[in-house]
Amino acid sequence: MTSTRTDRWLHLDGTTNTRDLGGLPTVDGGETVFGRVLRSDNLQTLSEDDVATLVEEVGLTEVIDLRTTAEILMEGRSPLRDVDTVTHRHFTLLPERGRRTDVFAAEEDDEEIRAQLPADWVESLLPRQVEAEDEGEPPAVRSYLGYLTDGTDNVLAALRTLATGGPGAAVVHCAAGKDRTGVVCALALAVAGVEPEAIIADYAQTAEVIEALVAKLQTHPTYAEDMTRRDVASHTPRAESMRRVLELLDERWGGPIGWLEQNGFGADEQAALRARLRE
């Protein structure tokens, strides 16, 4: 049955930036299906009602967490961890000193691991390598290209999890649900054949809630300094950032699909991911 739903936002008590990737137009005249893949900001403050909505109404069965090990240790995981039918995967897109992680990289109640976290947790992240040709690009574009360079394996792993999961829904999230989540979702939507301008619009849609999102993150010690030392405008996603990333993917790899194929994400995996979002 074709969904008639048009509001892609999922309004929860404990998140600010949760929305469905359904209802987006594709180049062949179709659209993506609701209830397959969601994108979100962090999930640790979900209420009991939120958990019920996600599990019982949306049919959530997978969480793909793109945060770093340090973020997970400091912020914790969501109450969805207590739901037996929900599988969690952790794929950080930032290179970490000593711990490049995948599934269940660290538990928030593991005191031995927590003790290894430096007082200044940012020091646990390795410097991003910026290609000389990218030095003139805007900061957001440099960051997103960095995910594709520094976090290639985990970008692919996140997409493979989406491709092989189901039949329930999955949610992809980081801290704000804006940058790391935005890149992974953009690639997934490209595989599904979503129109480039719709991919760009989905990325930029976080701007609608950016003030509330920044206010929420300001209450978390992990993110408070970054949220307060820059104004809201600097945190706001701009369509031209994702448009530029797509342009560079076109120029260098023949598009997002070309980048994926060059990095080993083949036709069968693409077909499975496309089916997850389309059929």
Disulfide bonds with the S-S distance in Angstrom:
none
